[in-house]
């Protein structure tokens, strides 16, 4: 029985970002151990999967449609708060443009779309400013019995 390759989808998503967002360090399912030298830095997390009733067809015994929720956090660091925020905003915009141009994540999902995200800014212990933004990506996939 085929299974959903969640790790493979996360890896492809990270690779798409690495290849298309210049200077962005991208990791998958990493802990928050950010250093200013990595800025801008992004981490891809698969937060959840759902199988909503509305997505399931008459063949539900043979295939299941899943809706995945990814959280992509982008972090930028600077000595000045305004510079950190501006870099975060520019990097978030580029990440979003890349994802909007590749709705199937190189054919690893059936479709995907953006669904907002959180924004945070604060001062680090080293007197730097850290500004982060989340891109929530929703994707639909199908897992079927062969």
N, C-alpha and C positions, 0 to 999 in steps of 0.2 A: 504494500500500500504506500503510495507516495505521501510524503509529509511536507509540511510547509518548511522551507529552509529559512528560518528567521535570521540566523546568523549570516547566511549568505546575502540576504537582503540588506542587512545592516552594513556589511562589508562593501556591497556595491554602492550604497548610498554614500558611505565615507569616501570611496574612490571617486565618485562623481564630483564630490566637493573638492577633493584634493586636486583633481585634474582641471577644475574650472574656476576656482577661487584662488587667485595668486597670493602666495605668502601665508595661506591659512594652514595651520597645523591641525590635523583632524585625527581623532581617536574614537574608538568604539567601546562603549560601556566602561569608561575609565573613571577612576575616582578623581575628585577635585583636588589635584595637586598641581596647581597652576603656578608657573613662574613667568615673570615679566618677559623673559627672553622668548617665550613661546607665542606671545601676542602677535596677531590674533590667533585664538585657540578655539577649537570647536570639539564637542563630544556628542556622539550619536547614541541615544538610548531608545530601546524598544520598551515602551511603558506598559502596553496592554494589547490584548487581542479580544475581539468580540465576534460573536456569530449571530447578528441580529435576525430576528424572525423574518423581517422584510426582505432580506437578501437570500433566503433559502427557497429553492424551487422545489418542484415535484420530485426531483432526483436527490433530495436531501439525504437519503440513505446511501447514496453513492458519491456524493460530493458535498462539501461544506464551503460556504463563502465566509471568509474572515475579513473583518475590518481591523486594521492595525493602527496603533497610535504611536508615532515616534516623537521624541522630544530631542531637538538639536539645540544645544546651548552654545552660544558664541560668547567668548570673553575677550575683552581688550583691556590693556593696562597702560597707564601713562602717569607722569608726574603731575599732570593737571587734569582736573575733573572734566572740564569741557572737551579736552582732547580725547580722553578715554571714551566719553559718550559719543562724540562725532565718529570716532573709528568704529565703535560698536554699531552705530546706525548705518555706516557705509558697508560694513562687512555683512550685517544682517540683510541689507538690501541686495547685495550680490548673491548671498546664499539663496534668498527667495527667488531671484531671477533665474538662477541655475535650476532650481527645483521646478519652477513653472515651465521651463523649456524642456524638461525631461519627465513627463508625467507617468511614465512606466518604469522609471529607474532602470533603464536599459533592459526592459522586458522581464524584470524580476517581480513586478506587480502588475495587476490589470489596469489600475488607474490610481492617481494620487492627487491630493489638493492640500493647500495650506489652511490652517485653522487657528491663526493668531499665536499668542504666546505671551509670557511674562517679560518684564524688563526690571533690572536691578542695577544699582550703582552704590558703591561704598568705598571707604578708605581701607587700605590694607595696613598691617602692622609696620610695614616698611615705609609708610608715608606716601605710597603710590595710590592712585585711584584705579579701581577695578569696576568696569561696567560690563554687564552681561545682558544678553537678550536670548529669548527662547523662540525657536521656530517649531510650531507643532505641525507635523505632517501626518495626514491620514491617508492610508492606502488600502485598497481592496485586493484580496488574493483569493484563489480558489484551490482547495485541496480535494483531490478526487481519488476514488478507488479505481484501479485499472483492471 
